[in-house]
Amino acid sequence: MHVSPAIAGLSFSAARRSSGRALGLLLQLEAWLDARSSARALYAMDDRALSDLGLSRSDVERVNADTSRTVGAA
């Protein structure tokens, strides 16, 4: 069986690495979308509703910044 030089260097481990990277990117995207959704929900609340949850507007800002940093590092 003749193997084309273009695909001779490919292996299952290379395919696995690239699919692992793709999975990692998809998981990062999912985490970012989840964090964005949570931030939107918190930003939509008024100060009284945030207070009922034990949060203030500055807490929402801090949590959003922490989440952005964590998602970017993942």
DAJO-V818118 format. One record per residue. N is the residue number from 1. RES is the residue in one letter. PSI is psi in whole degrees, -180 to 180 (* if undefined). OMEGA is omega in degrees with one decimal (999 if undefined). NEAR is the number of other C-alpha atoms within 10 Angstrom. Layout:
n: {N | N}
res: {RES | RES}
psi: {PSI | PSI}
omega: {OMEGA | OMEGA}
near: {NEAR | NEAR}
This chain:
n: {1 | 2 | 3 | 4 | 5 | 6 | 7 | 8 | 9 | 10 | 11 | 12 | 13 | 14 | 15 | 16 | 17 | 18 | 19 | 20 | 21 | 22 | 23 | 24 | 25 | 26 | 27 | 28 | 29 | 30 | 31 | 32 | 33 | 34 | 35 | 36 | 37 | 38 | 39 | 40 | 41 | 42 | 43 | 44 | 45 | 46 | 47 | 48 | 49 | 50 | 51 | 52 | 53 | 54 | 55 | 56 | 57 | 58 | 59 | 60 | 61 | 62 | 63 | 64 | 65 | 66 | 67 | 68 | 69 | 70 | 71 | 72 | 73 | 74}
res: {M | H | V | S | P | A | I | A | G | L | S | F | S | A | A | R | R | S | S | G | R | A | L | G | L | L | L | Q | L | E | A | W | L | D | A | R | S | S | A | R | A | L | Y | A | M | D | D | R | A | L | S | D | L | G | L | S | R | S | D | V | E | R | V | N | A | D | T | S | R | T | V | G | A | A}
psi: {130 | 131 | 128 | 139 | -27 | -30 | 3 | -34 | -8 | 145 | 170 | -35 | -37 | -41 | -39 | -41 | -45 | -36 | -31 | -40 | -42 | -42 | -42 | -42 | -40 | -39 | -38 | -43 | -44 | -43 | -41 | -44 | -39 | -44 | -40 | -42 | -44 | -44 | -43 | -42 | -43 | -41 | -28 | -19 | 148 | 172 | -35 | -43 | -40 | -40 | -38 | -29 | -3 | 24 | 157 | 172 | -37 | -32 | -40 | -43 | -45 | -45 | -41 | -42 | -42 | -42 | -42 | -42 | -43 | -44 | -40 | -30 | -16 | *}
omega: {-179.5 | 178.7 | 179.6 | 178.3 | -179.2 | -178.8 | -178.1 | -178.1 | -179.0 | 177.4 | 178.4 | 179.7 | 177.1 | 178.4 | 179.8 | 179.0 | -178.2 | 177.6 | 175.7 | 176.5 | 179.8 | 178.3 | 178.0 | 178.3 | 178.3 | 178.0 | 175.3 | 178.5 | 179.3 | 178.9 | 179.3 | 179.4 | 178.5 | 178.8 | 178.7 | 178.3 | 178.9 | 179.7 | 178.2 | -179.8 | 179.4 | 178.4 | -179.4 | -179.0 | 174.2 | -175.5 | 179.9 | 178.8 | 176.2 | 178.5 | 177.3 | 178.3 | -178.1 | -179.6 | 171.6 | 179.7 | 178.8 | 175.6 | 179.6 | 178.6 | -178.0 | 179.7 | 178.8 | 178.8 | 178.3 | -179.7 | 179.1 | 179.1 | -179.1 | -179.3 | 178.9 | -178.9 | -175.3 | 999}
near: {3 | 5 | 8 | 8 | 8 | 7 | 8 | 9 | 9 | 10 | 9 | 8 | 9 | 11 | 11 | 11 | 11 | 12 | 12 | 12 | 12 | 12 | 12 | 13 | 13 | 12 | 14 | 17 | 14 | 13 | 18 | 17 | 13 | 13 | 17 | 15 | 12 | 15 | 17 | 13 | 10 | 20 | 15 | 11 | 12 | 11 | 14 | 11 | 13 | 17 | 12 | 9 | 9 | 9 | 14 | 17 | 14 | 9 | 13 | 17 | 14 | 12 | 14 | 19 | 12 | 12 | 18 | 15 | 11 | 13 | 16 | 12 | 8 | 10}
